[in-house]
Amino acid sequence: MVENMTTKRELVWNIAGTEYKVLNVPTYDMNSEEKEYFDMDVTMKLSMIRDLMYADEIPHTVDFEEVADFDF
């Protein structure tokens, strides 16, 4: 059985010339074609974080560990 390794990375979006950055996003390194995956809960939270950044409700650079527990 192959174990999945959790790592953290920086995720950056560029929307209409503005950069939005989320630090310390947990990913899973897997022995597969894509090599790197996000958990479904992480993906949903990233979508909400991106929307809040775009709406200027939160800063354009955040640490995932600090905002992951927010109730959206």
RASULUR-V640272 format. One record per pair of residues at least 12 apart in sequence whose C-alpha atoms are under 6 Angstrom apart, sorted by the first residue. I is the first residue (numbers start at 1). J is the second residue. Records with the same first field share a line. If there is no record, write none. Layout:
BEGIN
I = J / J
END
This chain:
BEGIN
4 = 29 / 30
5 = 28 / 29
6 = 27 / 28
7 = 26 / 27
8 = 24 / 25 / 26 / 27
9 = 24 / 25
10 = 22 / 23 / 24
20 = 60 / 61
21 = 61
22 = 61 / 62 / 63 / 64
23 = 63 / 64
24 = 64
25 = 64
END
